[in-house]
């Protein structure tokens, strides 16, 4: 532990002393680590420090070691710092996130001191989910999207998600060799999603691994806001469903899961006094679900051809969307 981290922890929590520590994980491509610290005589018993310290040379797990990749990662951490400074406090219990206790930036180095969600009652992680757990995560997304409906993404990614087309030209170049039709439609698909009337902030990496569950799975919290930014909420929903269900369940449960999400979204909008837009938003976003799915499929097929998520359901949706794009029939286009 550096003296800077110790000083930040003491000032942020009132701790008399910083005790033991436990590294929870390394950041992607060796850009730092996430560490839990024990605190004595503090306002909380533990705190989490996300320490970003970019390597001098990259070693991307899938070989995408380029300056563009490096700059994208650096920006993602600046975006996360901005999110915690100026947006996270808008999240209520219905879309729980860790409280930000302190932020310090020095060039490309970043320290985030965050609430320990395990200590706050969200200590469970899942690699597989029940229907009840799926519903809890979809409810979180619905309340998050309602909270930030039509909120400007100032300081965040103008278009959220880590797979946004503009930030992924290298993967698009690979896709042209794998699926020329999808590559040709990529810009149109992106344009359709950006043209949606109803825009919100999207989490941008709403996979199962970024949700923390309470003991009885009655509620969830979410972490990792490096790719939060503007967009259609279906980007989060499609990506989340694809992160935890296989081919058969994606197909069989599509309608039920979308109904769950839109029911929660309607309730969240009514709570916030914006019920007059519920029907119009649902109509638009339902029509954009396969488009959002195809947008991620486009990235994945260029980033990791042969990935397990490139299954028949995903290929079918993408093929249908590309055909509709060719006919000029995509919504919002």
DOGU-434721 format. One record per atom (N, C-alpha, C): x negated, y negated, z. Coordinates in steps of 0.2 Angstrom, whole numbers, padded with zeros to 4 digits, always signed. Example, Ala and Ser with C-alpha at 12.3 -4.5 7.8 and 13.67 -1.06 7.14 Angstrom:
# residues 2
-0066+0028+0039 -0062+0022+0039 -0066+0016+0039 -0064+0011+0035 -0068+0005+0036 -0064+0000+0039 
# end
This chain:
# residues 333
-0004+0006+0000 +0000+0000+0000 -0004-0006+0000 -0003-0011-0005 -0007-0017-0005 -0004-0022+0000 -0008-0027+0002 -0006-0032+0007 +0000-0036+0004 +0000-0037-0002 +0006-0040-0005 +0012-0037-0004 +0012-0030-0005 +0018-0026-0004 +0020-0026+0003 +0015-0026+0008 +0017-0026+0015 +0020-0033+0017 +0017-0038+0014 +0020-0045+0016 +0027-0046+0013 +0028-0043+0007 +0035-0044+0004 +0040-0040+0008 +0038-0034+0010 +0043-0030+0014 +0044-0033+0021 +0039-0036+0024 +0040-0039+0031 +0045-0045+0030 +0043-0049+0025 +0047-0055+0024 +0054-0054+0022 +0055-0049+0018 +0062-0047+0015 +0066-0044+0020 +0063-0040+0025 +0067-0036+0029 +0067-0038+0037 +0062-0042+0038 +0061-0044+0045 +0057-0038+0049 +0054-0034+0045 +0050-0028+0049 +0044-0031+0053 +0043-0028+0058 +0037-0029+0062 +0031-0025+0059 +0033-0019+0057 +0027-0015+0054 +0030-0011+0048 +0026-0010+0043 +0028-0005+0038 +0024+0001+0039 +0028+0007+0039 +0026+0013+0041 +0024+0017+0035 +0026+0024+0035 +0024+0029+0030 +0028+0027+0024 +0025+0030+0018 +0028+0029+0012 +0029+0036+0008 +0033+0036+0003 +0035+0042-0001 +0036+0040-0008 +0032+0042-0013 +0033+0041-0020 +0039+0045-0022 +0044+0042-0025 +0050+0045-0027 +0049+0047-0035 +0046+0043-0039 +0045+0045-0045 +0040+0040-0049 +0037+0042-0054 +0033+0038-0058 +0037+0035-0064 +0036+0029-0066 +0039+0025-0071 +0037+0028-0078 +0042+0028-0083 +0041+0031-0089 +0034+0028-0092 +0030+0033-0095 +0024+0032-0098 +0019+0029-0094 +0019+0030-0087 +0014+0027-0083 +0014+0020-0081 +0020+0017-0081 +0020+0010-0080 +0021+0008-0073 +0020+0012-0069 +0021+0011-0062 +0024+0016-0058 +0027+0014-0052 +0030+0019-0048 +0036+0017-0044 +0040+0021-0041 +0045+0019-0036 +0044+0023-0030 +0043+0019-0024 +0041+0021-0018 +0046+0019-0012 +0047+0024-0008 +0051+0022-0002 +0046+0021+0004 +0048+0015+0008 +0044+0013+0013 +0048+0014+0020 +0045+0016+0025 +0048+0016+0032 +0046+0010+0035 +0051+0007+0039 +0051+0000+0042 +0052+0001+0049 +0048-0003+0053 +0050-0003+0060 +0052-0010+0062 +0057-0010+0067 +0061-0016+0069 +0063-0020+0064 +0066-0017+0059 +0068-0021+0053 +0076-0021+0053 +0078-0025+0048 +0086-0025+0047 +0088-0019+0044 +0083-0015+0041 +0085-0008+0038 +0079-0004+0039 +0080+0003+0040 +0075+0008+0042 +0070+0009+0036 +0073+0008+0030 +0069+0010+0024 +0070+0005+0018 +0066+0004+0014 +0067+0000+0008 +0063+0003+0002 +0066+0002-0004 +0063+0005-0010 +0059-0001-0014 +0053+0001-0016 +0049-0004-0020 +0048-0001-0027 +0050-0005-0032 +0049-0003-0039 +0043-0007-0041 +0037-0004-0042 +0031-0007-0043 +0029-0006-0051 +0029-0011-0055 +0027-0011-0062 +0020-0014-0063 +0016-0009-0065 +0009-0011-0066 +0007-0007-0073 +0008-0011-0079 +0007-0007-0085 +0000-0005-0086 -0001+0001-0089 -0007+0004-0090 -0011+0000-0096 -0017+0001-0096 -0021-0003-0101 -0020+0001-0108 -0019+0007-0108 -0018+0011-0114 -0012+0015-0113 -0008+0016-0117 -0002+0020-0116 -0002+0027-0118 +0002+0031-0115 +0002+0038-0117 +0009+0041-0117 +0013+0039-0122 +0020+0040-0122 +0021+0048-0123 +0026+0050-0119 +0027+0058-0119 +0029+0060-0126 +0032+0056-0130 +0034+0059-0137 +0030+0056-0142 +0024+0052-0140 +0020+0050-0145 +0021+0043-0148 +0026+0040-0145 +0028+0033-0148 +0024+0028-0144 +0017+0028-0145 +0013+0024-0142 +0011+0018-0146 +0015+0013-0147 +0013+0007-0151 +0014+0001-0147 +0011-0005-0150 +0012-0011-0147 +0019-0013-0146 +0023-0012-0151 +0030-0013-0151 +0034-0010-0145 +0032-0003-0144 +0035+0000-0138 +0032-0003-0132 +0026-0005-0131 +0023-0008-0125 +0027-0015-0124 +0028-0019-0129 +0031-0025-0128 +0039-0024-0126 +0042-0019-0129 +0049-0017-0127 +0049-0016-0119 +0045-0012-0117 +0044-0010-0110 +0043-0016-0105 +0038-0020-0107 +0037-0026-0103 +0043-0030-0103 +0047-0031-0108 +0053-0035-0108 +0058-0032-0104 +0059-0025-0104 +0064-0022-0100 +0063-0023-0093 +0057-0024-0090 +0056-0025-0083 +0057-0032-0082 +0056-0037-0086 +0058-0044-0085 +0065-0045-0085 +0069-0041-0089 +0076-0041-0089 +0079-0038-0083 +0076-0033-0080 +0078-0030-0074 +0077-0035-0068 +0072-0038-0068 +0071-0043-0063 +0076-0049-0063 +0078-0051-0069 +0083-0056-0070 +0090-0053-0068 +0091-0047-0070 +0097-0044-0068 +0098-0044-0060 +0093-0042-0057 +0094-0042-0049 +0094-0049-0046 +0091-0054-0050 +0091-0061-0047 +0098-0064-0048 +0100-0063-0054 +0106-0068-0056 +0113-0064-0057 +0113-0057-0057 +0119-0054-0059 +0121-0049-0054 +0117-0046-0051 +0118-0040-0047 +0123-0041-0041 +0123-0047-0039 +0127-0049-0033 +0135-0049-0035 +0136-0049-0042 +0143-0049-0044 +0146-0042-0043 +0142-0037-0042 +0144-0030-0042 +0147-0029-0035 +0154-0027-0035 +0157-0025-0028 +0156-0018-0027 +0160-0015-0022 +0159-0008-0020 +0162-0003-0026 +0166-0006-0030 +0169-0002-0036 +0163+0000-0041 +0158-0004-0041 +0153-0003-0046 +0146-0005-0042 +0145-0001-0037 +0140-0002-0032 +0133-0001-0035 +0128-0006-0033 +0121-0006-0035 +0117-0007-0029 +0111-0006-0029 +0107-0008-0024 +0106-0015-0023 +0106-0018-0017 +0105-0025-0015 +0098-0026-0017 +0097-0032-0020 +0090-0034-0021 +0087-0038-0015 +0082-0036-0012 +0079-0040-0006 +0074-0045-0008 +0070-0043-0013 +0065-0048-0015 +0062-0046-0022 +0060-0051-0026 +0057-0050-0033 +0051-0055-0033 +0046-0052-0036 +0040-0056-0037 +0036-0054-0044 +0035-0058-0048 +0032-0057-0054 +0025-0061-0055 +0020-0057-0058 +0014-0060-0059 +0011-0058-0066 +0013-0062-0071 +0011-0059-0078 +0015-0053-0079 +0012-0048-0081 +0016-0042-0083 +0017-0037-0077 +0014-0039-0071 +0015-0035-0065 +0022-0038-0061 +0025-0033-0059 +0032-0034-0056 +0033-0030-0049 +0036-0033-0044 +0038-0030-0038 +0045-0031-0037 +0049-0026-0036 +0056-0027-0034 +0057-0023-0027 +0059-0027-0023 +0061-0023-0016 +0069-0023-0016 +0071-0016-0015 +0078-0015-0016 +0080-0011-0010 +0087-0011-0009 +0090-0007-0004 +0089+0000-0005 +0088+0004+0000 +0088+0011-0001 +0095+0014-0001 +0097+0016-0007 +0104+0019-0008 +0105+0026-0004 +0100+0029-0003 +0100+0036+0001 +0103+0034+0008 +0099+0029+0011 +0101+0027+0017 +0108+0023+0018 +0110+0021+0012 +0117+0017+0012 +0122+0022+0010 +0121+0029+0010 +0126+0034+0009 +0127+0037+0002 +0122+0035-0002 +0122+0038-0009 +0116+0042-0010 +0115+0047-0006 +0109+0051-0006 +0109+0057-0011 +0114+0058-0015 +0115+0064-0019 +0114+0063-0026 +0110+0067-0030 +0109+0067-0037 +0112+0073-0040 +0114+0073-0046 +0117+0078-0050 +0113+0080-0056 +0113+0086-0058 +0110+0088-0065 +0116+0091-0069 +0121+0093-0065 +0128+0095-0068 +0133+0092-0064 +0139+0091-0067 +0144+0087-0063 +0151+0091-0064 +0155+0090-0059 +0162+0092-0059 +0166+0087-0063 +0172+0089-0064 +0177+0084-0067 +0178+0078-0062 +0178+0079-0056 +0179+0074-0051 +0173+0069-0051 +0167+0072-0052 +0161+0068-0052 +0161+0064-0059 +0163+0067-0064 +0163+0063-0070 +0168+0057-0070 +0174+0058-0067 +0179+0053-0066 +0176+0047-0062 +0172+0049-0056 +0169+0044-0052 +0164+0040-0056 +0160+0043-0060 +0155+0039-0064 +0159+0035-0070 +0164+0037-0073 +0168+0033-0078 +0171+0028-0074 +0174+0029-0068 +0177+0023-0064 +0171+0018-0063 +0165+0020-0061 +0160+0015-0060 +0159+0011-0066 +0158+0014-0072 +0157+0010-0078 +0163+0006-0080 +0169+0008-0079 +0175+0004-0080 +0175-0003-0076 +0174-0002-0070 +0173-0008-0065 +0167-0012-0067 +0162-0009-0069 +0156-0013-0071 +0158-0017-0077 +0161-0014-0082 +0163-0018-0088 +0168-0023-0087 +0173-0022-0083 +0178-0027-0081 +0175-0033-0077 +0170-0031-0073 +0167-0037-0069 +0163-0041-0074 +0160-0039-0079 +0156-0043-0084 +0159-0044-0090 +0166-0043-0091 +0169-0045-0097 +0168-0052-0099 +0165-0053-0105 +0164-0059-0108 +0159-0064-0105 +0155-0060-0100 +0150-0064-0097 +0144-0064-0102 +0141-0070-0102 +0135-0071-0107 +0129-0067-0104 +0125-0064-0108 +0119-0060-0106 +0113-0065-0106 +0114-0070-0103 +0108-0075-0102 +0102-0072-0098 +0096-0072-0102 +0091-0069-0098 +0090-0061-0099 +0096-0058-0101 +0096-0051-0102 +0094-0049-0109 +0095-0043-0111 +0095-0041-0118 +0101-0044-0122 +0100-0048-0127 +0106-0050-0131 +0111-0045-0133 +0108-0039-0135 +0112-0033-0136 +0109-0027-0132 +0113-0025-0127 +0110-0020-0122 +0109-0013-0125 +0106-0009-0121 +0105-0002-0123 +0097-0001-0125 +0094+0004-0123 +0087+0005-0125 +0086+0007-0132 +0092+0009-0136 +0092+0012-0142 +0094+0007-0148 +0095+0000-0146 +0098-0005-0150 +0093-0005-0157 +0097-0005-0162 +0093-0004-0169 +0088-0009-0170 +0089-0016-0168 +0084-0021-0169 +0077-0019-0166 +0077-0016-0160 +0071-0014-0156 +0068-0007-0158 +0071-0004-0163 +0069+0003-0165 +0068+0004-0172 +0064+0000-0175 +0062+0001-0183 +0058+0007-0184 +0054+0009-0179 +0050+0015-0181 +0054+0021-0181 +0059+0022-0176 +0063+0027-0176 +0068+0027-0183 +0070+0021-0185 +0074+0021-0191 +0070+0023-0197 +0063+0022-0197 +0059+0024-0203 +0059+0032-0203 +0058+0035-0197 +0058+0042-0197 +0065+0045-0199 +0071+0042-0197 +0077+0044-0199 +0078+0044-0206 +0075+0039-0210 +0076+0039-0217 +0074+0046-0220 +0069+0049-0217 +0067+0056-0219 +0071+0061-0217 +0075+0060-0211 +0079+0066-0209 +0086+0065-0211 +0089+0059-0212 +0096+0058-0214 +0097+0052-0217 +0096+0051-0223 +0096+0045-0227 +0102+0042-0227 +0108+0046-0227 +0114+0043-0227 +0116+0039-0220 +0114+0042-0215 +0115+0039-0208 +0110+0032-0208 +0104+0033-0210 +0099+0027-0210 +0102+0021-0214 +0105+0023-0220 +0108+0018-0224 +0114+0014-0220 +0118+0018-0216 +0123+0015-0213 +0122+0012-0206 +0115+0013-0204 +0114+0010-0197 +0115+0003-0196 +0113-0001-0201 +0114-0008-0200 +0122-0010-0199 +0126-0007-0203 +0133-0008-0203 +0136-0006-0197 +0134+0000-0194 +0136+0002-0188 +0135-0002-0182 +0129-0005-0182 +0127-0010-0177 +0131-0016-0178 +0132-0018-0184 +0136-0024-0185 +0143-0024-0182 +0146-0018-0184 +0153-0017-0181 +0153-0017-0174 +0148-0014-0170 +0148-0014-0163 +0147-0022-0160 +0143-0025-0164 +0142-0032-0161 +0148-0037-0163 +0152-0035-0168 +0157-0039-0170 +0164-0038-0166 +0163-0033-0161 +0169-0032-0157 +0172-0038-0154 +0178-0039-0153 +0181-0045-0150 +0179-0045-0143 +0180-0039-0140 +0179-0038-0132 +0172-0036-0131 +0168-0041-0128 +0161-0039-0126 +0160-0040-0119 +0155-0036-0116 +0154-0036-0109 +0147-0035-0108 +0144-0034-0102 +0138-0032-0101 +0138-0024-0100 +0133-0021-0104 +0133-0013-0103 +0126-0012-0099 +0127-0006-0095 +0121-0004-0091 +0115-0003-0096 +0116+0001-0101 +0111+0001-0106 +0107+0008-0106 +0108+0011-0100 +0105+0018-0099 +0109+0022-0094 +0115+0022-0095 +0120+0025-0091 +0120+0033-0091 +0114+0036-0090 +0114+0043-0090 +0116+0046-0083 +0117+0052-0083 +0119+0055-0076 +0113+0054-0071 +0107+0054-0073 +0101+0054-0068 +0101+0047-0065 +0104+0042-0068 +0104+0035-0065 +0110+0034-0060 +0114+0039-0059 +0120+0038-0054 +0118+0042-0047 +0120+0039-0042 +0118+0041-0035 +0125+0043-0032 +0126+0049-0029 +0133+0051-0027 +0133+0050-0019 +0139+0049-0017 +0140+0049-0009 +0141+0056-0007 +0141+0058-0001 +0141+0065+0001 +0147+0069-0002 +0153+0066-0002 +0158+0070-0005 +0160+0068-0012 +0156+0064-0015 +0157+0062-0022 +0163+0058-0023 +0165+0055-0017 +0170+0050-0018 +0169+0044-0022 +0162+0042-0022 +0160+0036-0025 +0153+0037-0027 +0151+0032-0032 +0144+0033-0034 +0141+0026-0035 +0135+0025-0035 +0131+0019-0036 +0126+0020-0042 +0124+0015-0045 +0120+0016-0051 +0113+0012-0050 +0108+0014-0054 +0101+0011-0053 +0099+0011-0060 +0093+0007-0061 +0089+0007-0067 +0093+0002-0072 +0091-0004-0072 +0094-0009-0076 +0090-0013-0081 +0085-0009-0083 +0080-0012-0088 +0083-0013-0095 +0089-0010-0097 +0091-0011-0103 +0098-0014-0103 +0100-0018-0098 +0107-0021-0097 +0107-0027-0102 +0113-0028-0105 +0114-0033-0109 +0120-0033-0112 +0122-0037-0117 +0128-0038-0120 +0130-0032-0125 +0137-0031-0125 +0139-0025-0130 +0146-0023-0128 +0148-0018-0132 +0154-0015-0132 +0153-0009-0126 +0158-0009-0122 +0158-0004-0116 +0157+0003-0119 +0160+0005-0125 +0159+0011-0127 +0152+0014-0128 +0147+0010-0129 +0141+0012-0129 +0139+0016-0123 +0140+0013-0117 +0139+0016-0110 +0143+0023-0110 +0149+0022-0112 +0154+0028-0111 +0151+0034-0115 +0150+0033-0121 +0148+0038-0126 +0141+0041-0123 +0137+0037-0122 +0130+0039-0119 +0131+0043-0113 +0135+0041-0108 +0135+0044-0102 +0138+0051-0103 +0144+0052-0107 +0147+0058-0108 +0142+0063-0112 +0138+0060-0116 +0133+0065-0120 +0127+0067-0115 +0126+0063-0110 +0121+0064-0105 +0122+0070-0101 +0129+0072-0100 +0130+0077-0095 +0134+0083-0097 +0137+0083-0104 +0141+0088-0106 +0138+0091-0113 +0139+0097-0113 +0136+0101-0119 +0141+0100-0125 +0140+0103-0131 +0144+0102-0137 +0151+0104-0136 +0152+0110-0133 +0159+0112-0132 +0163+0107-0128 +0160+0105-0122 +0164+0101-0118 +0165+0094-0120 +0160+0091-0124 +0161+0085-0127 +0167+0085-0132 +0168+0090-0135 +0174+0090-0140 +0180+0091-0136 +0180+0096-0131 +0186+0098-0128 +0189+0093-0123 +0184+0089-0120 +0186+0084-0115 +0186+0077-0117 +0185+0076-0123 +0184+0069-0126 +0191+0065-0124 +0196+0067-0126 +0203+0063-0125 +0204+0062-0117 +0203+0067-0113 +0204+0067-0106 +0200+0062-0103 +0193+0062-0105 +0188+0058-0102 +0189+0050-0104 +0191+0049-0110 +0193+0042-0112 +0199+0040-0109 +0204+0044-0108 +0210+0042-0104 +0208+0040-0097 +0204+0044-0094 +0201+0042-0087 +0198+0036-0087 +0194+0034-0091 +0190+0028-0092 +0195+0022-0093 +0199+0023-0098 +0204+0017-0099 +0209+0016-0093 +0211+0021-0090 +0215+0020-0084 +0211+0016-0079 +0205+0018-0077 +0201+0014-0073 +0200+0007-0075 +0198+0006-0081 +0197+0000-0084 +0203-0005-0083 +0209-0002-0085 +0215-0006-0084 +0216-0008-0077 +0215-0003-0072 +0216-0005-0065 +0211-0011-0063 +0205-0010-0066 +0199-0015-0064 +0201-0022-0067 +0204-0022-0073 +0206-0028-0076 +0211-0032-0072 +0216-0027-0070 +0222-0030-0066 +0220-0033-0060 +0215-0030-0056 +0212-0032-0050 +0209-0039-0051 +0206-0040-0057 +0203-0047-0059 +0207-0052-0062 +0214-0050-0063 +0218-0055-0066 +0218-0056-0073 +0215-0051-0077 +0215-0051-0084 +0219-0046-0088 +0225-0044-0085 +0229-0039-0087 +0231-0040-0094 +0232-0047-0096 +0235-0048-0103 +0231-0045-0109 +0225-0044-0108 +0220-0041-0113 +0220-0034-0113 +0223-0030-0108 +0221-0023-0107 +0223-0019-0113 +0229-0020-0116 +0231-0016-0122 +0226-0017-0128 +0225-0023-0129 +0221-0025-0135 +0214-0023-0134 +0211-0023-0128 +0204-0021-0127 +0204-0013-0128 +0209-0009-0125 +0209-0002-0126 +0209+0000-0133 +0214-0003-0137 +0215-0002-0144 +0208-0002-0148 +0205-0008-0147 +0198-0009-0150 +0193-0004-0148 +0192-0004-0142 +0187+0001-0139 +0188+0008-0141 +0194+0010-0140 +0195+0017-0142 +0193+0019-0149 +0194+0014-0154 +0192+0015-0161 +0185+0015-0162 +0181+0012-0157 +0174+0011-0157 +0170+0016-0154 +0174+0021-0151 +0170+0026-0147 +0166+0030-0152 +0169+0033-0157 +0164+0037-0162 +0159+0033-0165 +0160+0026-0166 +0155+0022-0169 +0149+0021-0164 +0151+0020-0157 +0146+0020-0152 +0142+0026-0151 +0145+0032-0152 +0142+0038-0152 +0137+0039-0157 +0139+0037-0163 +0135+0037-0169 +0129+0033-0169 +0130+0027-0165 +0124+0022-0165 +0118+0026-0161 +0120+0029-0155 +0115+0033-0151 +0112+0039-0155 +0117+0042-0159 +0115+0048-0163 +0109+0046-0168 +0111+0040-0171 +0106+0037-0176 +0099+0036-0172 +0099+0034-0166 +0092+0033-0163 +0089+0040-0162 +0093+0044-0159 +0090+0050-0156 +0088+0055-0162 +0091+0054-0168 +0089+0058-0173 +0082+0056-0176 +0081+0049-0175 +0074+0047-0178 +0069+0048-0172 +0071+0047-0166 +0066+0048-0160 +0064+0055-0159 +0069+0059-0159 +0067+0066-0157 +0071+0071-0162 +0069+0072-0168 +0073+0077-0172 +0073+0084-0169 +0078+0087-0169 +0078+0094-0165 +0081+0093-0158 +0082+0087-0156 +0084+0087-0149 +0091+0090-0147 +0092+0093-0141 +0097+0097-0140 +0104+0093-0141 +0104+0087-0140 +0110+0083-0141 +0112+0082-0148 +0108+0084-0152 +0110+0084-0160 +0114+0090-0162 +0120+0091-0158 +0124+0097-0160 +0129+0095-0165 +0133+0100-0166 +0138+0100-0171 +0143+0095-0170 +0145+0094-0163 +0150+0089-0162 +0147+0082-0163 +0141+0081-0161 +0138+0074-0163 +0137+0073-0170 +0135+0078-0174 +0134+0078-0181 +0141+0076-0184 +0146+0080-0182 +0153+0079-0185 +0155+0071-0184 +0154+0069-0178 +0157+0062-0177 +0153+0057-0181 +0146+0058-0182 +0142+0054-0186 +0144+0054-0193 +0145+0060-0196 +0147+0061-0203 +0153+0057-0204 +0158+0058-0200 +0164+0055-0201 +0164+0047-0201 +0160+0044-0196 +0159+0037-0196 +0155+0035-0202 +0150+0038-0204 +0146+0036-0210 +0151+0036-0216 +0155+0041-0217 +0160+0041-0222 +0165+0035-0222 +0167+0034-0216 +0172+0028-0215 +0168+0021-0217 +0162+0021-0215 +0158+0015-0217 +0157+0014-0224 +0156+0020-0228 +0155+0020-0235 +0162+0017-0238 +0167+0019-0235 +0174+0016-0238 +0176+0009-0236 +0172+0007-0231 +0173+0000-0228 +0179+0000-0223 +0180+0006-0220 +0186+0007-0216 +0184+0006-0208 +0178+0005-0206 +0176+0004-0199 +0180-0002-0196 +0182-0001-0190 +0185-0006-0186 +0180-0012-0185 +0183-0018-0185 +0179-0024-0184 +0174-0026-0189 +0173-0022-0195 +0168-0023-0200 +0171-0029-0205 
# end
